[in-house]
Structure formats: structure tokens, C-alpha cells
Amino acid sequence: MGHCCSKGVNNDSITPIDHPKQPTSQPHPASTPRHPPPDSSSFTCSPFQSPLPAGVAPSPSPGRKFRWPLPPPSPAKPIMSAIKRRLGSGMQAPPKEGPTSGDGGVKATERQLDKNFGYGKNFGAKFELGKEVGRGHFGHTCCAKGKKGTLKGKVVAVKIISKAKMTSALAIEDVRREVKILKALSGHKHMIKFHDAFEDANNVYIVMEFCEGGELLDRILSRGGRYLEEDAKTIVEKILNIVAFCHLQGVVHRDLKPENFLFTTREEDAPLKVIDFGLSDFVRPDQRLNDIVGSAYYVAPEVLHRSYNVEGDMWSIGVITYILLCGSRPFWARTESGIFRSVLRADPNFHDSPWPSVSPEAKDFVRRLLNKDHRKRMTAAQALTHPWLHDENRPVPLDILIYKLVKSYLRATPLKRAALKVIF
């Protein structure tokens, strides 16, 4: 739920990037809503070739919060079967719990939720809303102009999240966490700048920097579906610097994809900013997360295994790099569960065109990021020192791996510490 300019908030749908061979015929301007609700007959265009035969429609978009691809039998099934058998014998069904009024139990639950965030109440006095630039399931994004203060006369992006759609304590906590993460990360040159958060009886307003340069996805489209290798290096280096900073602050993004990177201006060398921290979370170096979230084509194997940390972001960067270099996805299937199986079992194709013309260093870089063993995957700092990207004149950020090693050393027994001193 961290869109800031070119698209809206959407926690229930994902737009897969499966585009036709000539992407320039299907442009996606930044002001156009990017994420309509999932529909069984809709499929967003993509700049990458589809392996489906002619006349066969692709599958509908998968959800952003994934279902387990091969779920175990539900424990509720035998219970419901027993109730049905008893009903067949003349027994009455158990009464439904909760209120029996016309409002229903869901609305009664919503009334019990505390939707007061403690943000400022004077949004209308400080900003004048402009046109809508994106729409999602939980809200929409508009440009706005400051009326007074330090932002007077400046154009900003305002993400408007409807309180009516916050139907659970988890949804409310997601908004709180997103604002907290934006505050914590704001200030880095490649982070979207957070200005303030407001609320009223109906909405939460998150005011952020406005990026008019459009999405990285749009740039890929405008280049015919892929980048030249030298140009791809520049993009990947910027992405790695962003992610290295996030990981050092204890934040895992969990939804890295071309749609979530915006250019500040329309210039070719414009700064790149990361957006959409709606699925992000704070994580300790030794902590393992277990909820399956993200976007299907970019999800890491360990996420599907429900045990992951910041390495999941590095897998997503590997997928983005693969797309930048060759214009197709490394893992593809017609269904969501098929995509997951491909991620878990298949290996990326480095044989078809244009891979024979890609440098061995670039291929090694992608392979080391798309290693299914997260323990062997490069960190962001290690990726920046890889031969494909290495630049002695560019400073390398502190590696998150150092924190893990220091913490491991502090928790080690005296014997293990002595052994480590001898070794090193």
C-alpha cells in the first residue's frame, strides 16, 4: 500500500507483466490506473513474449497475498460433513453466532475496530487535491498542491486509503506499519520522500514526493521490452543501493518488481525511487518470516516454504535483472500454482536469444541471485561488488551480513569464540 504517484493501492490484485511482442503499441501512462480488480477474463499486456500458442488466452492475474499452491485438506471438511449427516437425520443446524440484526456480524465487527490513527486532521487546510493518477482496491492516489507551509505551491502525491475498507485489525496495522516504515526510511536519495500523514472520518491521507517520470515498467516498454546490458547495469545498481539501505534499517520490502520503481523525472538518467511498502515489514537479522505475500512472478522459493528473511528481496532483484537483460520472465506458467511450481523446480533459461550475446559476468550475476538456496544467494552489498557491477570509485554500503555475524558471535559459547579468534 505504498504507491506514491503512478498507481494506486492494491493488496488483493497483481498485474503480471506479460506483454505482447511490440509493447510500444500498448503504452501505460503514469496517470492511468494500473491495477483493476482481478477478473477471470482480464489479463494485462506485457512486453515479453508469451509461450502460449496463438489463440490461447493467458490465465487471470494471481492475487498479491498468495494462497498456498498445494493446500492440505481442510480440517473443517469432516466437521461439516458430520453436521450435514446429522441434519439429514432430522437434527437442526447449530444457530449462527454473532448478531442477528440486519447489519450482520461483519459490520458489528467493523464498529468495534479502532480506526483512529492519531494523525493530523487538517489535510484539507494544507493541501488542494488534484486529479487522480492511480486507483487500487483499498484506495487511490492523487496529485495535490500545498496551500501553506514548506510545501506551499509544490506538487505532491497523496495516497488516500479508505477506512471503510479496513475491515480487520490486520488491515489497520498494515497502514500504521506502512507510515512507520516510510518515516524510518525517508531521507535516502533513492527512497520516496515522506512528508506527512493525515486522517479524517473516512480516509487516511499519506503525503509523499510526486514522481512524474513514470514506472520502470514503462521504461522497459518504451525500449521494446528490454534494456541493453550497459543500461541495465545502471538500473540494477540503483535498485541494489535502495535495497541495501532498506535491509540495513531492518526493513524487508517483499514486493519488488518493475511497477514499484519510479523515476523522479522523465529524463533518461533520472533518479530511481522505490515505492509501495504496503507489504513490507520490519525484520531482525535472525528472524524468519512465514506469511506468503508478494507478486507471483517475483516470489522467492523460501517465501513459498514460509521461512524467509531479506534474501527474498534479492531473489526478486534477480528476476528483475533477468527481465531487463532478455525481456522475458525466468519463471512462467498459466496459473498461480503453476508459477509457484516453476519457481520451486525450474531453472532459468540462459540458452535462447539474446542470452548468447550477454556477457558471462551478467549471466553469473543473475544465477547467483536466482539460487534457490537462500544461504548461497548474494546480499545487496555483495551484489554491488560482483564483477559485473564492480566499480572501485563507487562506495559499497555496509553489508547486512555483518550484523548477522556479529550477533552470532555475541551469542556463541566461549569455546566457539576462542576457535573463531584462532581461525581469523
N, C-alpha and C positions, 0 to 999 in steps of 0.2 A: 504494500500500500504506500509505496514511496515515490510514485510518479510525480514529476515536478513540472513538466511542460508539454511534452508531445503526446501524452496518453493519459488515460485515467486510471483509477484504482480498480483492480480486478483480482480478487482472491479465489475466484471459482472457475476462471476460464483462462486458457492459454492459447495464443496464436502461434502455431508451429510455422516455421519458416520453410515452407515447401512451395517454391515459386516456379513459374514457367521459365522456359529457356531464354526468353527475351524479356527480362524484368523491366526494362525501361518503359514498356507499354502499360505497366501497372504501377504507377508511382503511388507512394503513400505519403502525402504531405503531413507535416508535423501537426497541422491543425485538424486533421481528420481523425475521428475516433478510431482507435486501434484494436479495441477488444470487445466485440459484440458478445452477448451471451451465447453459450455453446448451443449449437443447433445440429441436429443429426444430418442435415443436408448441406451444411456450410463448411467451407474449408478455405483458409486464407491463402492467397497466392504467394509464391516463393520464387527466389531467383535460382533455385537449384533444381536440377533435373530429377524427375520422379522415375523410379524404376518400374512403375505400373505400366502395363500395356495400354495402348491407345483405347479410349472409350471407357476405361475403368476408373471410377471416381475414387479419390483418396478417402481415408477414414476421417470422421469428425475430429475436432480438436479435443485432446485429452484435458482433464482437469489439472489445475495447478497444485491442489492438495491431493496427492495421489491415493488411489485405493491400492491395497496390496495386490500384486498381479495374480497370485495364486492363493486366495484366502483359504484358511482351514474351514471345515464345516462349522456352521454357527451353532453354539451351544443352545440357542433358543429354539432351534428346529424341533428337537424331540419334545421340548416342553409344549410348544404349540400343537404338535401332533397329538400329544396326550389330551390337551384341552379339547381339541376337535373330536377325539374319540368319545370323551365324556359328554360333550354336547350332543353327539349322535345318540347317546344312551338316555337322553332326556334331561341332563343336567343343564343348569343355566350358566351362562358365561359370567365370569367374575366382573363385578362392577368396575368401571373405569375410575382411576384415581384422578384427583385434582378437581378443580371447579367445574360445575355443570352449567355455568351461565353461558349466554350467547357469545361472550368474548373468547371463551376457550382457554385451555391451560397455557398455551404459548403466550398470549397477551398478558395473562396474570403473571407469568414468569418475567416478562419484559418489564412490567411495572415494578418488580422487586429489584431490578438492576439499578445500580448507582451509575448514572451516566454523566455525573458532574466531574469534569477533569481538573477543575481549578485553573483553567486558562483564562486569559483576558476576555471580557465581554464586549469590548468596544471595537470590534472588527469594522463595522460599518462607518465608524467615525474616522478610521485611519486609512481605509482603502476603498477605492471605487472599482467594483468588479467590471471586467470587460468580457470579451467573447470566450466561449468555451473552446478549449483546444484538445480535450480528450475526455472520454467517458468510460467508466468501468462499472462493475457490479455493485460496489459499495459507495460509489460517489463519482465525482467528475472533477476535472482540472480546468481552471480558467486563468486567463491573464488578468492582472489588476494593476492599478496605478495608485501609488501612495499619495495621500492627501496632505499629510503633515509629518513632521519629524525628519529623521535622517533619510527616509525613503520617499520624501515628497517629490513627486514628479517622475519617479523611477518605476519602470515596469517590472513586476514580479509575477511569479507563478503561485497560484493558490489552489491547493488541493482541498476539496470540500467533501467531507465524509459524513454521510447521513447517520444520525443517531438512531433513526428508525430501523436501520439495517443492522445495528449492533444488538443482535438477539441473544447473545450469550456473554458470560463473563470473559470468555476467551477472546471474543472479538473486541471487547473494550480494552483488555490488556494488550492486544496487538497494537491498538492505536497509541496507547501510553508508551509502549516499548519503542515504536517507530519514532515518536517525537524525542524520546530519550536518546536513541541512537543518533538521530540527526544532530541533536545538540552536542553529543560527545565527539562526533566526527567532523563537524563543521569547522572550517579553517584551513584544511588541506587544499592545495591548489587543484587537485583532481576530484575533490568532493563537492557535491552540490551544497551551496551555502544556505544554511537555515537562518531565517530571520526571526520568526515568532510563531506562536500557536494561539488561536482564539477559539471561542465556542459561543453558541447561543442555545436556545431551547431545542433547535432542530439539527444543528450541524457542528462539526469540528472543522476549523479552518487552519491549514498548515501553510504558512507563507514561506516560500523559498525563492532562490535565484531562478530567473527565467532564462532558459537556453533556447535560442532561436535557430541554432544550427541543425536541428533535427537529429534523428537517431543514427547510430552506427549502421543499423539495418538499411536505412535509406541510402547511406553512402555505398554500401555493398551493392544495392540495386542499381545505383547510378553508374557503377563501374562494370556492369554486365554480370554481376554475380560473384565476383571475387576480386581480391587485391593482388597486385604484383608483389613479389616476395619482399622487396626493399620497403615498399609502403606498408606491408603487413607488419614488418618489424616495428615500425614506429607505433602502430596501433597497439600491438601486443605489449610493448614496453610501457606504454601509458597505463594499460589495464593492470599490469603486474605491479606498478608503483601504487596504484589505487588499492589493490587487494592486499599488498604487503602492509600498507598503513592500517587498513581495517583490521587485519589479523593481529597486528601489534597492539591495537586498542581492545583486543578481546572480542571482536565482532566478526561473525561469520555471515556472509551475505545470503547464501542459499538460493539465489535465483539469478545468477549471472548469465546473460545472454545478450545478443546484439541490440535487442529492443531496450535494454536497460542502461545503455550508454548514450549520452547526448553530447553533441558539440555545442559549445557556447555561442559560436557564430557560424556563418556559412563559409568562412574562409577555409581553404584546404588544410591548413596547419593549425586549425583552431583547437584550443584545449578540450580534452575529453573529460566528461564528468559521469560518475555513476549515480544512478537513481534507484528508486523502488526498494526501500528497506522494510516493506510490509511483512516479508517472510524472514527477515534477519533476526539474529538473536545474539545475546552475549554468551560467551563460552570460555571456560577456563582451559589452559593448555592440556590438562589431563582429563578433561571431561569428554564424555561421549554422548552425543545427541541421538534420539531414536525416532523422532517424528519424520514421516516421509513427506517432504514438501519440495517445491521447485517446479521446473518445467521439464517435460518428459525427455526431450532430445538432449538435455544438458545434465541430467541427473547422474550422479556417480554410483558405482556398484555398492559401495558401503552404505549409501543412503538407503538403497533398497534392502540392504541387510539390517537396517535400523541400528547402526553403530558407526558414527562418523564425527569428525571434527572439521577443522578448517581445510583439510585435504579435499573435501567435496568441492570447494570453490576452485581448487587447482584443476580438477577434472573438467569443470565447466570451461575454464580458460583453454584447456586442451581442445575441447570441442569447437570453441570459437576460433582458435587458431587454425584448426583443420578446415573450417568453413572459409576463412579468409584466404587460405592458400589454394584451395581447389574448387570452391563453390558448391560443395555438396556436404551432406552430413555424414559423420562416420558411423552412425547407428540409425537405422531406419526400419520401420515396419508399418503395416496398415492400421494396427490397433495399438492402444496404450500398452496392453500387456505384451504385445509383440515387441514394442520398443524396449521395454524393460528386459525381455529375454535377450534381445540383441546386445544391450548394454552389459548384461551379465556374462554372455557366452561368446559373442562375436568379436573379431579383431578388425580394426580399421583397415580399409583398402588403400595401400600405398603403391599399387601397380598401374592402375588406369591413369589416363591423361587427366591432369597435367603433371602428375607426380614424378614421372621420369625426368622432367626438366627442373624439378625443385631440388635445391641443394641438399646434400646428405645431412648437414647440420640442422636444417629446418625439419627434416623428417625425424631425426633423432630427438629433437626438441619436443615434437608432438607425441612421439612414442613414450617419452619419459613422463609426460603429463597424463597420457591415457593409459598408464599402467594400472591394471585392475587391483594390484596390491598397493593400497594407500600408503603403506610403510616405505615403499620404494619410489613413491611419487615425489617430484621436486616441490620444495616450498617456493613461495614467491621470490624470496631473496636468491635462492639457488637458481631459479629460472633466469633471473636477471644476469647471472654470471655464466650462463651457458654459452658455449662458443658461438651459437647463432646470434645472440644478443649482446655478448660481452663488449663493453666499452670502458677502457681504463680511465677515461675522463669523466665517466658518469658515476656518482656516488651510489653505493649499494645500501639499501635500507637494512636495519637490524633484522636478523632472521628470527622468526618466532620459535625456531628450533632451539635457540639459545635458552629461552625461558623454560622450555621443557627439560633440557639437560640440567640446568641449574636446580630446578625443582626436584628432579630425580636425584641429584647429588645430595641435596639437603635432607632428603628422606632416606638416603642409603645408610646402611649399618656402618660402624667404624671400620670393620674389616674391608668392606667394599670401597670405602673412601680411600683407605690406605693402598688398596690394589690399584685404584684409578690414579693415584699420585705416582705410583711406580711406573705405570704404563705411559703416562703423559709427562 
